[in-house]
Amino acid sequence: MLYRRFGRTNLAMPVFSCGGMRYQFSWQDVPPSTIPAENQRNLEATIQRALDLGINHIETARGYGTSEVQLGKILPRLPREKLIVQTKVGPRANARDFRENLETSLQNLGLDYIDLLGIHGINLPEHLEQVLRPGGCLEVVRQFQAQGRIRFVGFSTHGSLEVIRQAIASDVFDYVNLHWYYINQQNWPAILDAHARDMGVFIISPADKGGMLYNPPPRLSQLCAPLSPMVFNDLFCLSHPQVHTLSVGAARPSDFEAHLEVLSLLNQAETLLPPIVARLEQAAIERLGADWYHTWHHGLPPYHHTPGEVNIPTILWLWNLAQAYDLVDYARMRYNLLGNGGHWFPGANAAHVDQLDLSACLAKSPHRQAIPAILKSAHQLFAGAAQKRLSQA
């Protein structure tokens, strides 16, 4: 395993982390006695395999159902000084509710302290305000830190770039969990902000949210050769020294294996990546057109400034991925979260675009004439059963 200094925490962070959102028994809290022994054995085998590989960062959240409770059955038996344990707790308007959830998390894990606490889901300005205001969630965290129960505090986010940069600029966080990978690079300015403040940078779910790369379409596999799409994406992310660790949301011990090839390739990134990136860009241009490829995102309104709150930037991004790389299944999965994902995936889909006048909100777009028809086509291609986030399923 390779390790990188996790910003000002000075923790030696493995470049892959063991994410705790897929091996647990239930996404809801259930009595521990109802957790099947077979599921617990699988979880413990997954943790042991991670440790055998040198992946000593174990990451979970209060919102991951039974994950914390199940980890609490194995983590106290392991050498504490060799572990980096992280959980995440969502902000609350009432700091007492936040404190209660935080106490529950620590009790579930069965540890005297955790190394990293993430404020889970600073996605909207009001979430950041709930953390930073006098008497807010951060004051609770500082009390736990003073008691030696939490070492470092960060935040996770699915929010807009503006919100992420505001949270980083507050300079109260030691690290950030955020989305950034080849198919979605819009948060790069936030990563540079975090680097400037010596914050740790943790990339959320690059294999799944980065394109469902455990099962890539043939076209994407061909374009990424000689690497698999997942190895290419891992290498792309880790070739940037500002990125410290990638989450592997392992459901079973074997899920780590496909990522390990990257470890021997990092010193070849400058040779391996450019021809693949050039091939991906050319393939996208051939299907989308050079003008659209380079300018599609110009002048687009945020969803909350759009009639019907249609999330035009996200829909066009998904359309591009489907057209350029045949990432249709991925696009469908993400598209059908619109209207069902709350602040984690905000805005509406294009079901009613024919009934909306988008002319004013698209006035600054060079593609204002073409976009309504593309939105309609996207809905026809992607629409299906409404999706929910895993924690809501």
N, C-alpha and C positions, 0 to 999 in steps of 0.2 A: 504494500500500500504506500501511496505517496501522501504527504501531509503539507498543509500550507498554514502559515500563521493567520489566525482568524481575527485580523484587525487588532484593535486595542485590547481585546480580551487576552491576547498572547497565547491562546489555546492552540495546540498543534492539531489542526482539524484535518481528518482524512478527506481526500478529494471526493469520496462518496460517503453519503450519510445513510443510515438505516431509518427510513421514514416509517412511521407506525400507523398508517391509515388503511392498510389492506390485509394484514394478517389477523386482525381481531375477529372475534366471533360475531359481534353485533355493533351496528351504528347507534344503537340506543343503549342506555344504561339498563342492565338486567341484573338480577341477583347472581352473585358469583357462583352459586351452587348450580345454576342452569347452564354454565359454560361447559361444553363437552370436553372431556379429557383429551380427545384426539386433537381438537382445535388448539388447546393449550400446549400440547406437545409440539405441534407444528410451529407455533409462535416461538417457543423456547428453542427449537432447532434452528429457526431463522435467526434469532439473536446470536446463538452460538456460532453459526456459520459466518455471520457478520464479524464477530470478534476474531474468529480464526483467520479471516482475511485482513485483519487490522482495521476494520470499520468499527471504531469504538464510540462513534457519535450516534446515540439512540434518540430519535426525535418522535414526539407524539403530541397530543392535544386533548384538552378537556372535551372538545367537540367530536372526538373520534370514538365515541361509545365506550366499549369495554377495553379499549387499548391500554389505558393507564392501569386499570385494575389488573389486567393480565400481565402487564410488564411488572407490576408490583409483586408478582409471585416469583419472578426470576432475578430482577435487578438487585435486590438486597443480598442475594447469595453470591454475587460477583464481586471481584476486587474493586471497591469504589474508586480508588485513585486512578484506575485505568479507564474509567468511563467518562464520557461527556454526555450528560443527560439533559435533554431539552423537552419541555412541554410548553403548550400555548394556551392562553386563556383570553377569551374575547372581552373587549371593553364593555363597560356598562355605564348607563347614566347615573346609577346609584352605586357609589364606591363600595357600599356594604355588600351588594350583590357580587361585585367583582371579588371582594375579599373572601366571601363564602366559596365561590368557585375555585379560587386559588388554594384555599385550605383543602378543599375536596381533592384537587389534583395532587397536592403533596401527600395527603393521606393515602390516596390510591397507589402512588408510586412506592410508598414504604421507605422513603429515603430521608435522611436528616436534612439534605439540601439538594438543590438542582443547580447545574452549572449555568443553564440558559433558560430564561423565561421569555417567551415571545408574546407580545400583546397581539392576539389573533384576529386579523381582519380589520386593520385600519384602512378601510375602503372608501370612507366618506369624510368630509371635513368635520362632521359632528363626532365621528369616532375619535379623531385626533384631539378634539376639544375635550371629550370625556376623559382622556388620558392626562392632558396637560393642565387643565384648570385647577385652581386651588381646591384641595379636598378631593381631587380626582384619583383615577386609578394609579397614576405614577406615584402618588404619595403612599399608597398602600404598598407598592413594590419596594419603595425605599425603606419602609419599615421592615419588610421581610429581609431585605439586604442587610440592614443593620443587625438583624437577629442571626445572620449567617445562614439563612435558609435559601437564599437566591444569590448567585454570584454576579451574573450579568443579565441585562435586559435588552431586548430587541423588539422588533415587530414584524409581523407577516402582513402581506397585502395583496389584494387583487384589484386595487384601486387605480385611479387615473394617474398618469405621470405627475400631474400637478400635485395631487395629494401626497404621493410618495415623496416628492422632493420637499414638500413642506414638512413632512415628518422627519426627514433626514436633517433638514435645516434647523430643527429644534435642538439638535445636538444632545439629546438626552438618551439616545439609543446607542447601544454598543454594536448592533448588527441588524441586518435586514434579511427577511425571506421574501423573495419576489420572483416573478416570472420573467425569464429572458432565455431565448434559445434561437436557433437559426430562423425558424419561421415567424418569430415574434420578437423583434429587436427594439421595440419602441421604448423600453425602459433603460436603454443604455445610458442616457444622461443621468439617471438616478444612480446607476452603478458608479459612474464617475464621481458623483457627489459623495456617495458613501466612501469611496476610496480616498477622496480628499480629506474626509473626516476620520480616516483610519478605522472604518467600521468593517465588521465581517460581512461577507456577501454569500448567501445561501440561495441556490436556484431551486425553485419549487418544481417537482415533477417533470423534468425535461423529457423523459421517455414517453409519458402519457400525454400531458398537456402540450408537449412539443411535437405532437403529430400522431399519437397512438403508434409509436415506433416499434412496439413488440410485434406488430402485424402490419408492416408497411405495404402500400400498393406496389405492384411490380415496377411501375414507371419510376417511383422514387428510389427503389432499390437499384435499378439500372443507373440512374443519375448519380448515385452516391458511390458506386463501385470504384475501387476495390473494397471499400468499407461498407458495412451495413449502415442503413440510415441512423440507427441508434448510436453506433460507434462514431459515425461522422458527427452527429449532434453533440455527443459527449466531448469529442475532441475539439469541436468548434468552441464550445463553452469554456473548457479548461485551457484552451490556448490563450485565453485572456487572463493574465495574472491577477486582475482585479476580482476575479471570481474564485472563491475558495472551496466551495463544496457543492455537489449536485445530489439531490435527494433521489434515492432508489426506494420506491414504495414497494418493498418486497412482500409478496403474498406467501412465499415458500422459500426454503433455503436456496434453491437453484436459481432464483431470480437475479442473483448478483452476477452470475457467471458471464452473461452476455456483455456486461460493462467492463470486465476486467481487461479486455484487449487494449483498451485505451491507455493503460498504465505504461505499456511498452512503446506506445506510439507518440507520446507527448513531445519527445525530443525530435520527432519528424514532422511536427505539425506544419512548419513553414513550407515543407515540401508537399505534404499530402493534401492540405486543405485548399490551396488556391485553384488547382484544376477542377476540383469538385464544385467549389463555389462558383467558378466561371461557368461550368456546365449547367448548374441549377439556374443561374441568372439567364443564360442564353435560352434554356428550355422555357422559362417563364415568358421571356420576351417573344419567343416564337408563337406562343399560344395567346398571349394577352396583347401584344403590340408594344413597341418601345415607349410610345408616348404614355399609354395607360400605366405601364409597369413603373415608370419613373415619377408619374404625377398623380396617380389615382387618389392619393390621400390629401392632396392640396385643397384647402378651403372647405373641408368637411366640418359640419357642426357637431358638437357633442350631443349625445342622445337627449339630454334635458333641454336642448334648444331646438328640438325637432318636433314637428306636429306628430302626435301620437307616441312621442318618445321613441321613435324608430331608431335603433342603434345602427346608423348607416355605416360608420367606419368599421365596426365589427363584421357586419354582413358582407361588405365589399372585400374585406380581408379574407373571410372564409370562402367567398366566391373565387378569389384569386388562387387560393390554395387548391381548391377543387379543380379549377381549370388548368393550372400550371403543372400540378404534381399528382393529380388524381386522388387527392386527399378528401374524397367525397364522404367516406364514413366519419372521418374526424370532423369535417365541416357540419355534417348532419347532427352529430352529437352535440357540438357546441351551439349550433343554431337553435336547436330545440330547448336549450336552456334559457334563451331569451324570453323574458316574461315569467320565468319560473325559478330563476336563480337568485332573486333578491339582489342585494347590493354586491353579492359575489360575482354576478354576471348580469349587469343591469341593462335596462332598455327593453324595447319590444322588437318582435320580428316584423317582417314585411307583409304580413297577411292582409293588411288593409291599405296597402300603399296606393291602390287605385282610387281610394276615397280621400286621399290627402293631397294638399297642395304644398309641394316641397320647393317651389320656385324661390321663395324668399330665403329659406335656410341654405339652399345650394347656390346662392347668387355668386359666391366667391370661388366656386369649383369650376375648373376648366372643362369638366365633364358633366355639367349640370343638365345638359340635354339627354345624355345617355343613361345617367344613373337610375332614374325611375324604372326604366325597362329592365335594367340589370337587377334591381331589387326584386322586381316581379319574377324574373327568371330564377333568381336565387331561392325565392320562396317555393317555387314549383319544384325545384331540384331537392331542396333540403327538408321541406316541411314533413313532419311525421308526428309520432306520439310525443307529447310533451315530456321533456327530460327534467329530472331533479338532480341536484347535487347529491353526491353519495351520502352525505350526512342527513339528507332529507328523505332518502329512499325508504 
